[in-house]
Amino acid sequence: MLFKSKKTGNILKSCMKWIPMLKSRRLYMNPYLQWNLSYILFYSITALWLLELILFPSKNKSQDYKEQRSFYMLLLTIVSNVFITLLFTYYRVFQIQESPWNSLQSLGLIFCFGGIVLRYTSRLLPDKSFNRVAPMDKTQVPFRQGPYRVLRHPLYLGLFLLVLGVPTFFKNPVAMSFTVFSMARVLNRRMELKEKNMEMLLGETYRQWKKRRYRFIPFIY
């Protein structure tokens, strides 16, 4: 019995010697998951983002080619940005290893939290005909509640913040820059199409509604 306990103690000591080496080589660390509050919050928000697709499915489908094309371009841009961020994170390319108080990581959480709040508060409006792909119909009245009191496209701003929050959380400035450029370009085109179609459907009602609201960024644009 004494022999077994000594043998077990020797094995534990040998294992303890390997820990500093594993830490220095980062072999033990999953770059996408660390057991701390920041990662738990990040993946909780990500789960809510995915849950949104189930809770608020699109009820109508657009047959307009430009609308469909812009939708798939947006989807491709989101997937590409997330993939590039994960790839850079895995190989630790352009990644800021340490920052005071993990300020970039905290900023990423703020972006994600703000984005998910905007998405859900916009979705929970009393809308019977939500359509993710195209404007509704001629009976649709422009929203005047929640974020729509200030913004024309709070859903797109929420989406932008969520996607930008991913490279920011993983502290990659190059991926952040790419996300800002690509998402802004695709979303701008999408907003132009949306507004053009809404003006065709609702005419002066929509034009007057549009004048009283910022397009994308409150009090700026």
C-alpha positions in Angstrom: 0.0 0.0 0.0 2.8 2.3 0.9 4.6 1.4 -2.3 1.5 2.3 -4.4 1.1 5.7 -2.7 4.8 6.5 -3.4 4.4 5.4 -7.0 1.3 7.6 -7.4 3.1 10.6 -5.8 6.0 10.1 -8.3 3.6 10.1 -11.2 1.9 13.3 -10.0 5.3 15.0 -9.6 6.2 14.0 -13.1 3.0 15.5 -14.4 3.5 18.7 -12.5 6.9 19.1 -14.3 5.2 19.1 -17.7 2.7 21.9 -16.8 5.2 24.8 -17.3 6.2 23.4 -20.6 2.6 23.0 -21.8 1.9 26.5 -20.7 4.9 27.9 -22.6 3.9 26.0 -25.8 0.2 26.7 -25.3 -0.5 23.0 -26.1 -3.2 22.8 -23.4 -5.1 25.9 -24.3 -8.0 25.9 -26.7 -7.8 29.4 -28.4 -11.6 29.4 -28.8 -12.5 28.5 -25.2 -11.2 29.5 -21.8 -13.2 29.0 -18.6 -13.8 32.5 -17.6 -16.7 34.9 -17.4 -15.8 36.7 -20.7 -16.0 33.5 -22.8 -19.2 32.4 -21.1 -20.9 35.7 -21.9 -19.5 35.7 -25.4 -20.9 32.2 -26.2 -24.2 32.9 -24.5 -24.7 35.9 -26.7 -23.7 33.8 -29.8 -26.3 31.2 -28.8 -29.0 34.0 -28.5 -27.9 35.1 -32.0 -28.4 31.7 -33.5 -31.7 31.3 -31.5 -33.0 34.4 -33.2 -33.2 32.5 -36.5 -35.5 29.9 -34.9 -37.6 32.3 -32.9 -38.1 34.8 -35.8 -38.1 33.0 -39.1 -38.9 34.8 -42.3 -42.5 34.3 -43.4 -42.2 35.6 -46.9 -39.8 34.9 -49.7 -38.8 37.6 -52.3 -38.6 36.7 -55.9 -36.6 39.8 -56.7 -33.2 38.9 -58.0 -31.4 42.0 -56.5 -32.9 41.3 -53.1 -31.9 37.7 -53.2 -28.4 38.5 -54.4 -27.9 41.1 -51.6 -29.2 38.7 -49.0 -26.8 35.9 -50.0 -23.9 38.4 -50.3 -24.6 39.5 -46.8 -24.7 35.9 -45.6 -21.4 35.1 -47.4 -19.8 38.2 -45.9 -20.8 37.2 -42.3 -19.6 33.7 -42.7 -16.3 34.9 -44.3 -15.6 37.3 -41.5 -16.2 34.8 -38.8 -14.1 32.2 -40.6 -11.2 34.6 -41.1 -11.3 35.6 -37.4 -11.3 31.9 -36.3 -8.5 31.1 -38.7 -6.3 34.0 -37.5 -7.1 33.1 -33.9 -6.1 29.5 -34.3 -2.7 30.4 -35.8 -2.4 33.5 -33.7 -1.9 35.7 -36.7 -2.2 39.5 -36.2 -3.5 38.7 -32.7 -2.8 41.0 -29.7 -1.8 38.5 -27.1 -2.2 40.7 -24.0 -3.9 44.1 -23.4 -4.5 46.0 -20.2 -7.6 44.5 -18.5 -8.4 42.8 -21.8 -9.8 46.0 -23.1 -10.4 44.8 -26.6 -12.1 41.7 -25.3 -14.4 43.8 -23.2 -15.1 46.0 -26.1 -16.0 43.0 -28.2 -18.5 41.9 -25.5 -20.0 45.4 -25.5 -20.4 45.3 -29.3 -22.1 41.8 -29.1 -24.3 42.8 -26.2 -25.4 46.0 -28.0 -26.0 44.1 -31.2 -28.2 41.3 -29.6 -30.2 43.9 -27.7 -30.9 45.8 -30.9 -31.8 42.7 -32.8 -34.3 41.4 -30.2 -35.9 44.7 -29.3 -36.5 45.3 -33.0 -37.9 41.7 -33.5 -40.3 41.9 -30.6 -42.3 44.7 -32.2 -45.9 43.7 -33.0 -45.2 42.7 -36.6 -47.3 40.0 -38.3 -45.4 39.8 -41.6 -41.7 40.0 -40.8 -39.7 39.3 -43.9 -35.9 39.0 -43.7 -35.5 39.1 -47.5 -37.7 41.9 -48.8 -40.0 44.7 -47.9 -43.5 43.7 -47.0 -46.6 44.9 -48.9 -48.5 48.1 -49.5 -50.5 47.7 -46.3 -47.3 47.7 -44.2 -47.0 50.8 -41.9 -43.4 51.8 -41.1 -42.5 51.1 -37.5 -42.5 53.9 -35.0 -41.7 51.9 -31.9 -38.5 50.8 -30.1 -35.3 51.4 -32.0 -37.3 52.5 -35.0 -38.1 55.8 -33.3 -34.5 56.8 -34.0 -33.2 54.4 -36.7 -34.4 53.2 -40.0 -32.3 50.0 -39.9 -31.7 48.9 -36.3 -31.6 45.3 -37.3 -28.7 45.9 -39.6 -26.8 48.0 -37.0 -27.3 45.1 -34.5 -26.0 42.6 -37.1 -23.0 44.9 -37.8 -22.2 45.1 -34.1 -22.5 41.3 -33.6 -20.2 40.5 -36.5 -17.7 43.2 -35.5 -17.8 41.8 -31.9 -16.2 38.5 -33.0 -12.8 39.7 -34.1 -12.8 42.4 -31.4 -13.4 39.8 -28.7 -10.5 37.7 -30.1 -8.3 40.8 -30.2 -7.4 40.8 -33.9 -7.2 44.3 -35.4 -6.6 43.1 -39.0 -9.8 41.0 -38.9 -11.6 43.9 -37.2 -10.6 46.3 -40.1 -11.7 43.7 -42.7 -15.0 43.3 -41.0 -15.7 47.0 -40.8 -15.0 47.5 -44.5 -16.8 44.4 -45.8 -19.8 44.6 -43.6 -20.3 48.4 -44.2 -20.1 47.9 -47.9 -22.6 45.0 -48.1 -25.0 46.6 -45.5 -25.0 49.9 -47.3 -26.0 48.3 -50.5 -28.7 46.3 -48.7 -30.1 49.4 -47.0 -30.3 51.2 -50.3 -32.3 48.4 -51.9 -34.6 48.2 -48.9 -35.3 51.9 -48.9 -35.8 52.0 -52.6 -38.3 49.2 -52.5 -40.1 50.7 -49.5 -40.5 54.0 -51.3 -42.0 52.2 -54.3 -44.5 50.5 -52.0 -45.4 53.2 -49.6 -44.5 56.4 -51.5 -44.7 59.7 -49.6 -45.5 57.9 -46.3 -42.2 56.2 -46.2 -40.3 59.3 -47.4 -41.7 61.4 -44.6 -40.9 58.6 -42.1 -37.4 58.3 -43.4 -36.7 62.0 -43.0 -37.2 61.8 -39.2 -34.8 59.0 -38.6 -31.1 58.3 -38.9 -30.1 55.6 -41.4 -27.6 53.6 -39.5 -25.7 55.3 -36.6 -27.8 57.4 -34.1 -27.2 61.2 -34.4 -24.4 60.7 -37.0 -25.6 58.9 -40.1 
